[in-house]
Amino acid sequence: MKPVEKLTMAEAKRELARLADEIAAHDRRYYQDDAPDVSDAEYDALRKRNAAIEARFPEQIRADSPSLRVGAKPSEKFTKVVHRVPMLSLDNAFDEEDVIDFAARVRRFLGTKDGDDLVFVAEPKIDGLSASLRFENGAFVQGATRGDGIEGEDVTTNLRTLRDVPLKLLGRAPDIVEVRGEVYMLHSDFAALNARQAEAGKPLFANPRNSAAGSLRQLDPAVTARRPLHFFAYAWGEMSRLPASSQFEMLERFKSWGFRVNPLVRRCRTTDELLEFYHDIETRRATLGYDIDGVVYKVDRLDLQERLGFVSRSPRWAVAHKFAAEQADTVLLDIDIQVGRTGKLAPVAKLKPVTVGGVVVQNATLHNEDEIARKDVRIGDTVVVQRAGDVIPQIVRVILEKRPKSARPYAFPHKCPACGSHAVREIDENTGKEDVDRRCTGGLICPAQAVERLRHFVSRNAFDIEGLGGTYIELFHGKRLIKEPADIFKLTEKPERVSKVLAEHRASLSTERRVREGKSEVISKATRDDNREDKVVDNLMRSIDARRTIALDRFINALGMRHVGETTGKLLARHFVTIEAFHEAMEGKEAVAELDSIGGVGEIVAGAIRDFFDEPHNRKAIEHLLKEVEVEPVASPRTAHSAVAGKTVVFTGSLEKMTRPEAKARAEVLGAKVAGSVSKKTDLVVAGPGAGSKLGEAGKLGVKVIDEDAWLKLIGEG
């Protein structure tokens, strides 16, 4: 990949778009499925590159940037719980320089100097499953997983089985207490659990983290009760009143209420003390008896945490300092080319199974053909693979001295393996350079793209049709029951045909299995369990009918437009409000200009949307779909609580009663959009001493200008 410092503006746009798509996919697999397919180190590298590009090109930050997202949607197996206070994740630090920068940013935001008193709390970062426990009048009433940070899964009954979770708080506590922490499994308990699995002839768990996650998310609480799970408390959500004034004191309160708190927590007053703690924990890591993947630093004083607030998906007052990755050698057996819904040809390394850090891995993402060429990866090579958490790892390098004489440079296919169409690397019109990814040109005739687009259409962030997973999508597409999204809703008109296809599919699976097992008898179609198919079909028909009404943002996301995800869908929905307005705008000549004017969309996304609607078959597909579903308009925002909600504000000059970052953060919390320049869309300019050209521009455009005191009065803080 090209170094960030050498990227042009256009290249940065394209790279941020690629990173947004790739990281979003990894988030879904990690948080939603408990089945990640990249290592922590590879995932962190993607986020770090995204952050570096955004730091160099802040004007190119996308609406669907990974820095604005948290996680993925929860499983449908459990009732959803909306977190009253979002469970956001932490920003990462990868080396000592990152930690020094974190402390410096905190001081700049607060306006403090190096000599001023600023205390941090440092603690091990547990590698488990985050959970939130709600208590009312001292009694445990609800427990939930983190989910996507906004909605989690109700696992109250399961959490009650953990001995580390008090069912009644000890001593005096606020009326409402929401304690957050990590569910984990000890190494000794994990080994014993796998021994029992092996004895029973059942599959072994990959690692303690996945084992803990799977154990807590059991539909049968009795299964959870048999699993040795533990809980460390380290944070909180909603509190009717805060019983302490610092992070450290809150942990002490947790202990007094009956929770286990990590005994290694320490207060640190300097950056050197933070780094000393990190290295101490790193050396003791193997002896702790449970998995950790780094340490966490938090500003101790709660009033300073409140001032610092949050940026995007993370608090400004905390950071996670991650440990280095683990490595092992293995052999590259093959390179598999997979085709995504946008036609991207994604190479996946097939590895000879190897254990890295206690986990067996056998796949690795190779990114693209340039990455393969740069590392000169060849089938048959012995390679160094790396992981820092869950599989799949990355290939770090090739061990050239072990290369077999028969190994040949890998020839990346120039034709789609699914449909045979040409696969090309698009040329950026602005730079004249090739795109990093090669894409199939087959479009709708490519079965891989069609199936992937339909899978996306029914996914949780789109139409969320329960029971219609990837296997059924591929099956129904192969049997020509569905070709485009509208066909999914027409399935309810032919339940008999659906039932027949499912019965044939199950019978073929039974036949294949019996052949593999060496059994001669084959179950005939006449002996199939028709009642089973009928029940599956009835449930599927109900699920489809239940999704005939959908929110506008989900509808837009479901269309599968390139560069348009969940966040961009919400931006477009808030701007256009109704599907009629959106559809009409996309038919007009000024579509790109209007899209580009929406904050957070940008030129690349606008062009991709325009290209989508320029295709007649896409417009027809939408017309067919709108005959089957109803799209709900966006509800009017509630702005009564804020005088600046929905307004575009520009700060210029020096602020005397708060720092510039603090003023921006406060404005955004109140629903305002903070812009860096004055335009016709600016509603308000807050000018302090030393205001320059922005003040003059506001005068030319007739934009209202107020001073800092008037601003504070306007937002109710003056």
Secondary structure as GFF3:
##gff-version 3
##sequence-region A 1 718
A	DSSP	three_ten_helix	4	6	.	.	.	ID=ss1
A	DSSP	alpha_helix	9	27	.	.	.	ID=ss2
A	DSSP	pi_helix	28	32	.	.	.	ID=ss3
A	DSSP	alpha_helix	40	56	.	.	.	ID=ss4
A	DSSP	three_ten_helix	58	60	.	.	.	ID=ss5
A	DSSP	three_ten_helix	66	68	.	.	.	ID=ss6
A	DSSP	beta_strand	80	82	.	.	.	ID=ss7
A	DSSP	beta_strand	92	93	.	.	.	ID=ss8
A	DSSP	alpha_helix	96	110	.	.	.	ID=ss9
A	DSSP	beta_strand	120	126	.	.	.	ID=ss10
A	DSSP	beta_strand	129	136	.	.	.	ID=ss11
A	DSSP	beta_strand	139	145	.	.	.	ID=ss12
A	DSSP	beta_strand	151	153	.	.	.	ID=ss13
A	DSSP	alpha_helix	156	159	.	.	.	ID=ss14
A	DSSP	beta_strand	176	184	.	.	.	ID=ss15
A	DSSP	alpha_helix	187	199	.	.	.	ID=ss16
A	DSSP	alpha_helix	208	216	.	.	.	ID=ss17
A	DSSP	alpha_helix	221	225	.	.	.	ID=ss18
A	DSSP	beta_strand	230	239	.	.	.	ID=ss19
A	DSSP	alpha_helix	247	257	.	.	.	ID=ss20
A	DSSP	beta_strand	266	268	.	.	.	ID=ss21
A	DSSP	alpha_helix	271	284	.	.	.	ID=ss22
A	DSSP	three_ten_helix	285	287	.	.	.	ID=ss23
A	DSSP	beta_strand	292	299	.	.	.	ID=ss24
A	DSSP	alpha_helix	302	308	.	.	.	ID=ss25
A	DSSP	beta_strand	310	311	.	.	.	ID=ss26
A	DSSP	beta_strand	314	315	.	.	.	ID=ss27
A	DSSP	beta_strand	318	322	.	.	.	ID=ss28
A	DSSP	beta_strand	326	339	.	.	.	ID=ss29
A	DSSP	beta_strand	345	356	.	.	.	ID=ss30
A	DSSP	beta_strand	359	365	.	.	.	ID=ss31
A	DSSP	alpha_helix	369	375	.	.	.	ID=ss32
A	DSSP	beta_strand	382	387	.	.	.	ID=ss33
A	DSSP	beta_strand	394	398	.	.	.	ID=ss34
A	DSSP	three_ten_helix	400	402	.	.	.	ID=ss35
A	DSSP	beta_strand	423	424	.	.	.	ID=ss36
A	DSSP	beta_strand	439	440	.	.	.	ID=ss37
A	DSSP	three_ten_helix	443	445	.	.	.	ID=ss38
A	DSSP	alpha_helix	447	457	.	.	.	ID=ss39
A	DSSP	alpha_helix	470	478	.	.	.	ID=ss40
A	DSSP	alpha_helix	485	490	.	.	.	ID=ss41
A	DSSP	three_ten_helix	491	493	.	.	.	ID=ss42
A	DSSP	alpha_helix	495	516	.	.	.	ID=ss43
A	DSSP	three_ten_helix	525	527	.	.	.	ID=ss44
A	DSSP	alpha_helix	530	545	.	.	.	ID=ss45
A	DSSP	beta_strand	549	551	.	.	.	ID=ss46
A	DSSP	alpha_helix	552	558	.	.	.	ID=ss47
A	DSSP	alpha_helix	566	576	.	.	.	ID=ss48
A	DSSP	alpha_helix	579	587	.	.	.	ID=ss49
A	DSSP	alpha_helix	591	596	.	.	.	ID=ss50
A	DSSP	alpha_helix	602	614	.	.	.	ID=ss51
A	DSSP	alpha_helix	616	626	.	.	.	ID=ss52
A	DSSP	beta_strand	630	632	.	.	.	ID=ss53
A	DSSP	beta_strand	648	652	.	.	.	ID=ss54
A	DSSP	alpha_helix	660	669	.	.	.	ID=ss55
A	DSSP	beta_strand	673	674	.	.	.	ID=ss56
A	DSSP	beta_strand	684	687	.	.	.	ID=ss57
A	DSSP	alpha_helix	693	701	.	.	.	ID=ss58
A	DSSP	beta_strand	704	706	.	.	.	ID=ss59
A	DSSP	alpha_helix	708	714	.	.	.	ID=ss60
###
